[in-house]
Amino acid sequence: MSKIIRFHVAFAAMILMAGAVSFAQSSGEAVYKAKCQSCHGAEGVPNPGIAKAMGVKPVSDPSVKSLSEAEMITDTTNGKGKMPAFQGKLSDADIKASVDYFRSLAK
C-alpha cells in the first residue's frame, strides 16, 4: 500500500513540476517572441538589415525610451510606419503584456 501512495505522490509532483515549467515564460514574453521578435530582435535590438529596411530602432534608443506605455500600446494596436496593426490579431491584454515585456528589455 505504501508503494502505491509513494508512486501517486511522485507522479503528482512530476505533473506539478511540468506545469510550473510551462508557466515559467510570461505571456508577454511568449507573445513578443511569436509576433515581435522577428523585427525587434530577441533582446530588443533589431538585426542591422531589418533596422535599416524597416526603420526599427532598438529598445535602448532615446526616441523609443521616451514613448509612454500608452503610446506603445496604441502603435502596436493600430500599426505605425511599416509595423502592421495587431488589432484583431492579438487581444488587448496580449498587446499590453508584449509592450511591457519589450519595455523590460531596456532595463
C-alpha positions as CSV (number, residue, x, y, z in Angstrom):
1,M,0.0,0.0,0.0
2,S,2.8,2.4,0.9
3,K,4.4,1.8,-2.6
4,I,1.2,2.9,-4.3
5,I,1.0,6.0,-2.2
6,R,4.6,6.9,-2.9
7,F,4.0,6.3,-6.6
8,H,1.0,8.7,-6.6
9,V,2.8,11.3,-4.6
10,A,5.8,11.2,-7.0
11,F,3.5,11.2,-10.0
12,A,1.6,14.3,-8.7
13,A,5.0,16.0,-8.1
14,M,6.1,15.4,-11.7
15,I,2.8,16.8,-13.0
16,L,3.1,19.9,-10.8
17,M,6.7,20.5,-12.0
18,A,5.8,20.1,-15.6
19,G,3.0,22.7,-15.1
20,A,5.4,25.1,-13.4
21,V,7.9,24.8,-16.2
22,S,5.2,25.6,-18.8
23,F,4.2,28.8,-17.0
24,A,7.8,30.0,-16.5
25,Q,7.6,32.1,-19.6
26,S,5.4,35.1,-19.2
27,S,2.5,35.7,-21.6
28,G,4.2,38.9,-22.7
29,E,7.4,37.2,-23.5
30,A,5.6,34.4,-25.4
31,V,3.7,36.9,-27.5
32,Y,6.8,39.1,-28.1
33,K,8.8,36.0,-29.3
34,A,5.9,34.9,-31.6
35,K,4.9,38.2,-33.1
36,C,7.6,40.9,-32.4
37,Q,11.0,39.3,-32.2
38,S,11.5,38.8,-35.9
39,C,11.7,42.6,-36.4
40,H,12.6,44.0,-32.9
41,G,15.1,41.3,-32.0
42,A,15.3,38.8,-29.1
43,E,16.8,41.4,-26.8
44,G,15.1,44.5,-28.3
45,V,17.9,45.1,-30.7
46,P,16.9,44.6,-34.3
47,N,19.2,43.0,-37.0
48,P,21.0,45.8,-38.8
49,G,19.4,44.9,-42.1
50,I,15.9,45.0,-40.6
51,A,16.7,48.2,-38.8
52,K,17.7,49.9,-42.0
53,A,15.0,48.5,-44.2
54,M,12.1,48.8,-41.8
55,G,13.2,51.7,-39.7
56,V,13.2,49.7,-36.5
57,K,15.1,51.2,-33.6
58,P,16.4,49.4,-30.6
59,V,14.6,49.5,-27.3
60,S,17.5,51.5,-25.8
61,D,17.2,54.3,-28.4
62,P,16.1,57.6,-26.7
63,S,13.2,58.1,-29.1
64,V,11.9,54.7,-28.1
65,K,12.5,55.1,-24.4
66,S,10.7,58.4,-24.4
67,L,7.4,56.7,-25.6
68,S,4.9,56.1,-22.9
69,E,3.4,52.7,-22.4
70,A,0.1,54.0,-23.8
71,E,1.8,55.3,-26.9
72,M,3.4,51.9,-27.5
73,I,0.1,50.1,-27.0
74,T,-1.6,52.4,-29.5
75,D,1.2,52.0,-32.0
76,T,1.1,48.2,-31.6
77,T,-2.7,48.1,-31.8
78,N,-3.0,50.4,-34.8
79,G,0.3,49.9,-36.5
80,K,2.9,52.6,-37.2
81,G,5.1,53.1,-40.2
82,K,5.9,49.7,-41.6
83,M,4.7,47.8,-38.5
84,P,1.4,46.2,-39.1
85,A,-1.6,46.7,-36.8
86,F,-2.3,43.9,-34.3
87,Q,-5.8,44.9,-33.5
88,G,-8.0,41.8,-34.0
89,K,-4.9,39.6,-34.2
90,L,-4.0,39.9,-30.5
91,S,-6.1,40.6,-27.5
92,D,-5.7,43.9,-25.7
93,A,-4.2,42.0,-22.8
94,D,-1.6,40.3,-25.1
95,I,-0.7,43.6,-26.6
96,K,-0.2,45.2,-23.2
97,A,1.8,42.2,-22.0
98,S,4.1,42.3,-25.1
99,V,4.7,46.0,-24.7
100,D,5.5,45.5,-21.0
101,Y,8.0,42.8,-22.0
102,F,9.6,44.9,-24.7
103,R,10.0,47.8,-22.3
104,S,11.6,45.5,-19.7
105,L,14.3,44.7,-22.3
106,A,15.6,48.3,-21.9
107,K,16.5,47.7,-18.3
